[in-house]
Amino acid sequence: MNRRIAQWALIFGLFGAAGVQAQAPKQEAKPEVPAVIRIGVATGGVGNPIRHGGTSAALAYTDKAIEEEFRKDGTKVEWIFFKGAGPAVNEALVNKQLDFAWQGDLPSIVHRVAGVKTKIIAGSGVRTGLYLGVVPGSGIQRIEDLRGKKVAVFKGTNLHLAAVRALADHGLKEKDVKLINLDFAGTNAALASRDIDAAFSYVGLFDLRDRGLAQIVWSAHEDNFKYTRQTALLVTDDFSAKYPKAVGRVVKVVVKTAHKYSDENRRNELFEAWGKTEYPEKIWREDFIGQPLRVRQSPLLDPFLVARYKDAANESFDLKLTRAKPEIDSWFDRSYLNAALKELKLENYWPAYAANGQQVGR
């Protein structure tokens, strides 16, 4: 009798366990790769298909390096270019239309204050130039001469804060000049027609100078690196939480591309490629005169870059461009970059810079 009870107990125990297992919800494995990766770029580029230059992200786009990395996975890589620059990228981020964004410091700070959750994961376009172009014969020879003048600047972009920073350090507040919001094309047209006196802009000023329509009287690179413009690669928190391995692979590709084009032996190849984008080859070459490729192509998230974002956060608040000062340090997520640098044995390849702009170790 006891033996039969034991047998029935065993049978019911097995079926009971099976029943519990059958009712337990299945846990699906988290996918390592997405069906699509959407990358927003804060520039309109030129042509069809779009061509774009100036950064390691642009080089990864041109080389189709990210596409190749995910080709075997069947993942589609979408590059979305925004003529409205950083503010337009922010709108797409708010609407959850992007996974990654290549964006300057000011618009990134604006979206962080607005509660958009992102992480800064690599530098891509650090220490980019800023120039002051003036109407020939205007008598403007330095920044201090801009008092009371009509000065164009592309507001809402990383160029905006760099220009205001330069004005402040040369004794001028924003209210001391008549700042006019113009994009790059509008700036060039206004200078050429003498509708403005001066403009803080980028290398498009070189073409005006060569045609006798502008003079360049100041350069951030010749003054101080803190007046240069900073851009970084960001990923949304949602995407990084869902696809951390994919984020690591994207960052690794960006680092490999930056390394490839940090080689001085590729300088000619680099500028020949960029010469097919927004500006002629000779203009890109001039912008990089005296600057090692390792400095401009660096993906590092060093103290210099963090300090510039902190400056930008303070300045944007003081100028009432944002309603609060965002916390900056935790925004920088170095885990993906550090892993890529270690795997590729590039930990000491690019020079790091301190907050004051001086190279670390010198």
Secondary structure, 3 states (H helix, E strand, C coil): CHHHHHHHHHHHHHHHHHHHHHHCCCCCCCCCCCCEEEEEECCCCECCCCECCCCHHHHHHHCCHHHHHCHHHCCEEEEEECCCHHHHHHHHHHCCCCCEEEEEHHHHHHHHHCCCCEEEEEECCCCECCEEEECCCCCCCCHHHHCCCEEEECCCCHHHHHHHHHHHHCCCCHHHCEEEECCHHHHHHHHHCCCCCEEEECCHHHHHHHCCCCEEEEEHHHHCHHHCECEEEEEEHHHHHHCHHHHHHHHHHHHHHHHHCCCHHHHHHHHHHHCCCCCCHHHHHHHCCCCCHHHHCCCCCCHHHHHHHHHHHHHHHHCCCCCCCCCCHHHECCHHHHHHHHHCCCCCCCCCECCCCCECCC
